[in-house]
């Protein structure tokens, strides 16, 4: 991992190039930096408040819609594919006995599923290979939505300016209240996830009761039941094991990736689970408890005065785990933003580009989000009152394939004229139609 494939960045119509600062060096922020760089813009820096990244999280999927854009931007996507799950298919099973209900290609869900931390390392290397400065330990404490250039203030006291500031700073975005003009509190979805990712011991892998899903290379399985489901994912031929249980939860624990889970409660939840997967779950020593929160779709992703501070990724379109599209949609948004900035004639029109960006992206990301909600509801309702009823395999299959045959950049270029006309009229009249 590390060598930059030979490719040419695209010429920019702006002389000098537009400048950008990206806040957040997660997958969305990295994608934004790479896309902006590829389209000829000058990325001054990518900022993140943490000093060192750990191997955080667990499984993450990237779809073909993301791979196609990354490859276009000169990224060696084989680096991702090599460390992702190599299973050709996934199986959806009945909760209590593991009976297969449907089998479909793994690419129908999320393309390659890998560890979030491993994928993040690759994205970071792509950014660094382009000579883009990643400034760790740089916490943003304030924004100034000023024209012609907005600014940010760091905890260190430094003040930075750019033609555009991209806030890819996640679900707890500091920029979102500025954009919305009010505080945006999370709401409970009524669900939570227990999540675990670990390396099974040699004894566990040798135990016939525990190792069914570790012995034959990579595999992905889902067990669905009334109001809950379990995802199992192995990596590196079973050397790493991941399970996620999504279940009903009305608890008041704040959203966090670091909340320790109660394995006794997990063991209670899985008492009726298929014994062939229950063993390895109950043998797990530690897990995390992630309360799934959501926020209402935003009425705008762009700051109100200069229109030059924009939200991207989880800061404006966070997805449920069942969507398997959160990272992929952030990649798409990065490409569309970069394309829109190259459609304008000079830097005085940055606001046209950012307003067009949000109008182009909102319907697509909203459809992707609701796709994940639909899958969760279908899975959680499929076996209610099942009795002797035969389950139609199509009723429980993942329906993500329609998302993949889409080039977000080509779509943006093709629709630019019509969207620009709408934006120009709104900016001229001062009456801006909210996204929702």
C-alpha positions as CSV (number, residue, x, y, z in Angstrom):
1,X,0.0,0.0,0.0
2,X,1.4,3.4,-0.8
3,X,2.5,4.0,-4.4
4,X,0.4,6.4,-6.4
5,X,-0.9,5.1,-9.7
6,X,0.0,7.2,-12.7
7,X,-2.9,9.5,-13.7
8,X,-3.5,13.0,-14.7
9,X,-5.6,15.4,-12.7
10,X,-8.2,17.3,-14.6
11,X,-7.6,20.9,-15.6
12,X,-9.5,23.5,-13.7
13,X,-11.1,26.5,-15.4
14,X,-10.0,28.7,-12.4
15,X,-6.7,30.5,-12.4
16,X,-5.5,30.3,-9.7
17,X,-7.3,27.1,-8.6
18,X,-10.1,27.3,-6.0
19,X,-8.8,26.6,-2.5
20,X,-10.5,24.2,-0.1
21,X,-10.1,23.0,3.5
22,X,-11.6,19.7,4.5
23,X,-12.7,19.2,8.1
24,X,-12.6,15.5,9.2
25,X,-10.1,12.9,7.9
26,X,-12.6,10.0,8.0
27,X,-13.6,8.2,4.8
28,X,-15.9,11.0,3.6
29,X,-13.2,13.7,4.3
30,X,-10.6,11.7,2.5
31,X,-12.9,11.1,-0.4
32,X,-13.6,14.9,-0.6
33,X,-9.9,15.7,-0.6
34,X,-9.1,13.2,-3.3
35,X,-12.0,14.3,-5.5
36,X,-11.2,18.0,-5.2
37,X,-7.6,17.3,-6.0
38,X,-8.4,15.2,-9.0
39,X,-10.6,18.0,-10.4
40,X,-7.8,20.5,-10.2
41,X,-8.7,22.3,-7.0
42,X,-6.1,23.1,-4.3
43,X,-6.8,21.3,-1.1
44,X,-4.9,23.3,1.5
45,X,-5.3,20.7,4.3
46,X,-7.4,18.0,5.8
47,X,-8.0,18.6,9.5
48,X,-8.9,16.2,12.3
49,X,-9.1,16.7,16.0
50,X,-7.6,13.3,17.0
51,X,-3.9,13.0,17.2
52,X,-3.6,9.3,16.1
53,X,-6.1,7.1,14.3
54,X,-6.7,3.7,15.8
55,X,-8.3,0.7,14.1
56,X,-11.7,1.8,15.0
57,X,-15.1,0.3,14.2
58,X,-15.8,-3.0,12.5
59,X,-17.3,-3.9,9.2
60,X,-17.8,-1.5,6.4
61,X,-19.0,-2.0,2.8
62,X,-18.1,-0.1,-0.4
63,X,-20.3,-0.5,-3.5
64,X,-19.4,-0.4,-7.1
65,X,-20.7,3.1,-7.4
66,X,-17.9,4.2,-5.0
67,X,-15.2,2.0,-6.6
68,X,-15.9,3.4,-10.1
69,X,-15.4,7.0,-8.9
70,X,-12.3,6.2,-6.8
71,X,-10.7,4.5,-9.8
72,X,-11.5,7.5,-12.0
73,X,-9.7,9.6,-9.4
74,X,-6.5,7.5,-9.8
75,X,-7.0,5.3,-6.7
76,X,-5.8,1.7,-6.9
77,X,-9.1,0.1,-5.7
78,X,-7.5,-3.3,-5.8
79,X,-5.9,-2.3,-2.4
80,X,-9.5,-2.2,-1.0
81,X,-10.6,-5.4,-2.8
82,X,-7.6,-7.4,-1.5
83,X,-8.4,-6.7,2.2
84,X,-12.2,-7.0,1.8
85,X,-14.4,-10.1,2.3
86,X,-13.7,-12.5,-0.6
87,X,-17.0,-14.5,-0.3
88,X,-19.0,-14.6,-3.6
89,X,-22.4,-14.9,-1.9
90,X,-24.2,-14.1,1.2
91,X,-27.0,-16.0,2.8
92,X,-30.1,-14.7,4.7
93,X,-31.2,-17.3,7.3
94,X,-34.1,-17.9,9.7
95,X,-33.3,-16.7,13.3
96,X,-34.0,-19.8,15.3
97,X,-32.6,-22.6,13.2
98,X,-30.5,-21.0,10.4
99,X,-32.7,-22.3,7.6
100,X,-31.6,-20.4,4.4
101,X,-34.3,-18.1,3.2
102,X,-32.4,-16.5,0.3
103,X,-28.9,-16.5,-1.2
104,X,-27.6,-13.7,-3.4
105,X,-24.3,-12.3,-4.6
106,X,-22.4,-10.3,-1.9
107,X,-22.0,-7.5,-4.4
108,X,-25.8,-7.0,-4.2
109,X,-25.3,-5.6,-0.7
110,X,-22.2,-3.6,-0.3
111,X,-19.6,-4.9,-2.7
112,X,-16.5,-5.6,-0.6
113,X,-17.0,-5.7,3.2
114,X,-13.9,-5.1,5.2
115,X,-12.7,-3.6,8.5
116,X,-13.4,0.1,8.6
117,X,-10.0,0.8,10.1
118,X,-8.2,-1.1,7.3
119,X,-10.2,0.7,4.6
120,X,-9.5,4.0,6.4
121,X,-5.7,3.4,6.3
122,X,-5.9,3.0,2.5
123,X,-7.9,6.2,2.1
124,X,-5.4,8.1,4.2
125,X,-2.5,6.8,2.1
126,X,-4.3,7.9,-1.1
127,X,-4.6,11.5,0.4
128,X,-1.0,11.6,1.5
129,X,0.3,10.2,-1.8
130,X,-1.2,13.3,-3.5
131,X,0.8,15.6,-1.3
132,X,-2.3,16.8,0.6
133,X,-1.5,17.8,4.2
134,X,-3.4,15.9,6.9
135,X,-3.1,17.9,10.1
136,X,-3.9,15.7,13.1
137,X,-4.7,17.2,16.5
138,X,-6.3,20.2,14.8
139,X,-9.7,20.8,16.4
140,X,-12.0,23.4,14.9
141,X,-13.7,25.5,17.5
142,X,-15.4,28.2,15.4
143,X,-16.6,29.0,11.9
144,X,-17.0,32.4,10.3
145,X,-19.5,32.4,7.4
146,X,-17.9,35.4,5.6
147,X,-17.6,36.5,2.0
148,X,-15.5,36.2,-0.1
149,X,-13.8,33.6,2.0
150,X,-15.2,31.8,5.1
151,X,-12.8,31.0,7.9
152,X,-12.3,28.5,10.7
153,X,-10.6,29.0,14.0
154,X,-8.6,26.1,15.5
155,X,-8.2,25.4,19.2
156,X,-4.6,26.4,18.8
157,X,-5.8,29.9,17.9
158,X,-4.9,29.6,14.2
159,X,-7.3,31.1,11.7
160,X,-7.6,29.5,8.2
161,X,-9.4,30.8,5.1
162,X,-10.4,29.1,1.9
163,X,-12.7,29.5,-1.1
164,X,-14.7,26.6,0.2
165,X,-14.8,24.7,3.5
166,X,-16.0,21.1,3.4
167,X,-17.4,19.9,6.8
168,X,-17.1,16.1,6.7
169,X,-17.0,16.0,10.4
170,X,-19.5,13.3,11.0
171,X,-22.8,12.8,12.8
172,X,-21.8,15.2,15.6
173,X,-20.8,17.9,13.1
174,X,-19.8,21.3,14.6
175,X,-20.7,22.9,11.3
176,X,-24.2,21.6,11.0
177,X,-25.8,24.0,13.6
178,X,-24.1,26.9,11.7
179,X,-25.6,25.7,8.4
180,X,-29.1,25.1,10.0
181,X,-29.1,28.1,12.2
182,X,-30.2,26.0,15.1
183,X,-29.2,23.0,17.2
184,X,-30.0,19.6,15.7
185,X,-30.4,17.0,18.4
186,X,-30.3,13.3,17.6
187,X,-33.5,11.2,17.9
188,X,-33.7,7.6,18.9
189,X,-34.5,5.3,16.1
190,X,-35.8,2.7,18.6
191,X,-33.0,0.4,17.7
192,X,-29.5,-0.3,18.9
193,X,-26.6,-2.5,17.8
194,X,-24.4,-4.8,19.8
195,X,-21.1,-5.0,17.8
196,X,-18.0,-7.2,18.2
197,X,-14.9,-7.6,16.1
198,X,-12.2,-9.9,17.3
199,X,-9.6,-12.6,16.4
200,X,-10.9,-16.0,17.5
201,X,-8.5,-18.0,19.5
202,X,-6.9,-21.2,18.2
203,X,-9.1,-23.2,20.6
204,X,-12.2,-21.5,19.3
205,X,-11.3,-22.2,15.7
206,X,-10.7,-25.9,16.6
207,X,-14.0,-26.2,18.5
208,X,-16.5,-27.9,16.2
209,X,-19.3,-26.3,18.2
210,X,-18.0,-22.8,17.5
211,X,-16.2,-22.7,14.2
212,X,-18.7,-23.5,11.5
213,X,-18.5,-20.0,10.1
214,X,-14.7,-19.8,10.4
215,X,-13.5,-22.9,8.7
216,X,-14.2,-22.4,5.0
217,X,-12.7,-19.0,4.3
218,X,-14.6,-15.7,4.2
219,X,-18.4,-15.7,4.5
220,X,-21.3,-13.4,5.2
221,X,-24.6,-14.5,6.8
222,X,-27.6,-12.8,8.2
223,X,-30.1,-14.3,10.7
224,X,-33.4,-12.5,10.7
225,X,-36.2,-12.6,13.3
226,X,-39.0,-10.6,14.7
227,X,-37.7,-7.1,15.5
228,X,-34.0,-8.1,15.4
229,X,-31.3,-9.5,13.1
230,X,-27.7,-10.6,13.3
231,X,-25.0,-10.0,10.7
232,X,-21.9,-12.3,10.7
233,X,-18.8,-11.5,8.7
234,X,-15.4,-13.2,8.6
235,X,-12.2,-11.7,7.2
236,X,-8.8,-13.2,6.3
237,X,-10.2,-16.7,6.0
238,X,-11.8,-16.7,9.4
239,X,-8.8,-15.1,11.3
240,X,-11.1,-12.2,12.1
241,X,-14.7,-12.4,13.1
242,X,-17.4,-9.8,13.2
243,X,-21.0,-10.0,14.4
244,X,-23.6,-7.2,14.8
245,X,-27.0,-7.7,16.4
246,X,-29.6,-5.0,15.7
247,X,-32.5,-5.1,18.2
248,X,-35.3,-3.0,19.6
249,X,-34.0,-0.5,22.2
250,X,-35.6,2.6,23.8
251,X,-32.7,3.3,26.1
252,X,-31.3,6.7,26.7
253,X,-27.6,6.1,26.2
254,X,-26.1,8.8,24.0
255,X,-24.9,7.8,20.5
256,X,-21.3,6.6,20.8
257,X,-18.9,4.2,19.1
258,X,-17.2,3.5,22.4
259,X,-20.0,2.5,24.8
260,X,-19.2,-0.9,26.3
261,X,-21.9,-3.4,25.8
262,X,-23.4,-5.9,28.3
263,X,-22.5,-9.4,27.1
264,X,-25.0,-10.8,29.6
265,X,-27.7,-8.9,27.8
266,X,-26.4,-10.2,24.4
267,X,-26.5,-13.8,25.7
268,X,-30.1,-13.2,26.8
269,X,-31.0,-11.8,23.3
270,X,-29.6,-14.9,21.5
271,X,-31.1,-17.6,23.6
272,X,-33.4,-18.5,20.7
273,X,-30.8,-18.0,18.0
274,X,-29.6,-20.8,15.7
275,X,-27.1,-22.8,17.8
276,X,-24.6,-23.0,14.9
277,X,-23.9,-19.3,15.3
278,X,-25.0,-18.7,18.9
279,X,-21.9,-20.5,20.3
280,X,-19.3,-18.0,19.0
281,X,-21.6,-15.0,20.0
282,X,-21.9,-16.2,23.6
283,X,-18.2,-17.0,23.8
284,X,-17.3,-13.4,22.8
285,X,-15.7,-11.5,25.7
286,X,-16.5,-7.9,24.9
287,X,-18.8,-5.9,22.6
288,X,-19.9,-2.3,22.0
289,X,-23.4,-1.0,22.4
290,X,-24.2,1.5,19.7
291,X,-27.5,3.3,20.0
292,X,-28.8,4.0,16.5
293,X,-29.9,7.6,16.3
294,X,-31.1,9.5,13.4
295,X,-31.7,13.1,12.5
296,X,-34.4,14.5,10.3
297,X,-33.4,15.2,6.7
298,X,-31.8,18.6,6.6
299,X,-33.4,21.5,4.8
300,X,-30.0,22.7,3.6
301,X,-26.4,21.5,3.5
302,X,-24.9,24.9,2.8
303,X,-24.1,27.9,5.1
304,X,-26.6,30.8,4.8
305,X,-24.4,33.8,4.2
306,X,-21.5,33.0,2.0
307,X,-22.8,29.6,0.8
308,X,-19.2,28.4,1.0
309,X,-19.3,26.1,4.0
310,X,-20.8,22.8,2.9
311,X,-21.7,19.6,4.7
312,X,-20.7,16.2,3.3
313,X,-21.1,12.6,4.3
314,X,-22.5,11.7,7.8
315,X,-22.7,15.4,8.7
316,X,-25.7,15.7,6.3
317,X,-26.7,12.2,5.1
318,X,-26.0,9.6,7.7
319,X,-27.2,6.1,6.9
320,X,-28.4,3.1,8.8
321,X,-26.1,0.0,8.9
322,X,-28.7,-1.9,6.8
323,X,-28.2,0.6,3.9
324,X,-24.6,-0.5,3.5
325,X,-24.1,2.7,1.5
326,X,-23.0,5.4,4.0
327,X,-19.4,5.5,2.8
328,X,-20.3,5.0,-0.8
329,X,-22.7,7.9,-0.8
330,X,-20.1,10.1,0.8
331,X,-17.8,9.2,-2.1
332,X,-20.5,10.2,-4.6
333,X,-21.1,13.5,-2.8
334,X,-17.4,14.3,-2.9
335,X,-17.4,13.7,-6.7
336,X,-20.5,15.9,-7.3
337,X,-19.1,18.8,-5.2
338,X,-15.8,18.7,-7.1
339,X,-17.6,18.6,-10.5
340,X,-20.0,21.5,-9.6
341,X,-17.0,23.7,-8.6
342,X,-15.6,23.1,-12.1
343,X,-18.8,24.1,-13.8
344,X,-18.7,27.7,-12.6
345,X,-16.7,30.4,-14.4
346,X,-15.1,32.2,-11.5
347,X,-14.8,32.1,-7.7
348,X,-17.6,34.6,-7.3
349,X,-20.0,31.8,-8.3
350,X,-18.9,29.3,-5.6
351,X,-22.3,29.7,-4.0
352,X,-24.0,28.6,-7.3
353,X,-21.9,25.4,-7.2
354,X,-22.6,24.6,-3.6
355,X,-26.4,25.1,-3.9
356,X,-26.4,23.0,-7.1
357,X,-24.4,20.3,-5.2
358,X,-27.0,20.0,-2.5
359,X,-29.9,19.9,-5.0
360,X,-28.2,17.2,-7.0
361,X,-27.3,15.0,-4.1
362,X,-30.3,15.2,-1.7
363,X,-32.8,13.0,-3.6
364,X,-30.2,10.3,-4.3
365,X,-29.0,10.2,-0.7
366,X,-32.5,10.2,0.7
367,X,-33.5,7.3,-1.6
368,X,-30.4,5.4,-0.3
369,X,-31.3,6.1,3.3
370,X,-34.9,4.9,2.9
371,X,-33.6,1.8,1.2
372,X,-31.8,0.8,4.4
373,X,-35.0,1.5,6.4
374,X,-37.0,-0.7,4.1
375,X,-34.6,-3.6,4.4
376,X,-34.6,-3.4,8.2
377,X,-38.4,-3.3,8.3
378,X,-38.7,-6.2,5.9
379,X,-36.3,-8.4,7.8
380,X,-37.8,-7.6,11.2
381,X,-41.4,-8.3,10.0
382,X,-40.8,-11.3,7.7
383,X,-41.1,-14.0,10.4
384,X,-43.9,-12.5,12.5
385,X,-46.7,-14.9,12.6
386,X,-44.8,-17.1,10.2
387,X,-46.5,-20.4,11.1
388,X,-46.4,-22.7,8.1
389,X,-46.2,-19.9,5.7
390,X,-43.5,-20.2,3.1
391,X,-41.2,-17.1,2.9
392,X,-40.8,-15.7,-0.6
393,X,-37.0,-15.3,-1.0
394,X,-37.5,-12.1,-2.9
395,X,-39.2,-10.6,0.1
396,X,-36.1,-10.7,2.2
397,X,-33.4,-10.1,-0.4
398,X,-31.2,-6.9,-0.2
399,X,-32.2,-4.5,-3.0
400,X,-29.1,-2.3,-3.5
401,X,-28.1,-3.2,-7.0
402,X,-30.0,-0.3,-8.5
403,X,-27.6,2.0,-6.6
404,X,-24.5,0.7,-8.3
405,X,-25.0,1.5,-12.0
406,X,-24.8,5.2,-11.4
407,X,-22.0,7.7,-12.2
408,X,-22.7,10.6,-9.8
409,X,-20.2,12.9,-11.7
410,X,-21.8,12.2,-15.1
411,X,-25.2,12.8,-13.6
412,X,-24.1,16.1,-12.2
413,X,-22.6,17.3,-15.5
414,X,-25.7,16.1,-17.5
415,X,-28.1,17.9,-15.2
416,X,-26.0,21.0,-14.5
417,X,-27.9,23.3,-16.9
418,X,-31.3,22.6,-15.4
419,X,-30.2,22.7,-11.8
420,X,-28.1,25.9,-12.4
421,X,-31.2,27.7,-13.7
422,X,-33.1,26.8,-10.6
423,X,-30.3,28.0,-8.3
424,X,-29.8,31.2,-10.2
425,X,-33.5,32.1,-9.9
426,X,-33.6,31.3,-6.2
427,X,-30.5,33.4,-5.5
428,X,-31.8,36.2,-7.5
429,X,-35.2,36.2,-5.9
430,X,-33.9,35.4,-2.4
431,X,-36.5,32.7,-2.1
432,X,-34.6,29.4,-1.7
433,X,-36.7,26.2,-1.7
434,X,-35.6,24.0,1.2
435,X,-34.4,20.5,0.4
436,X,-37.2,19.0,2.4
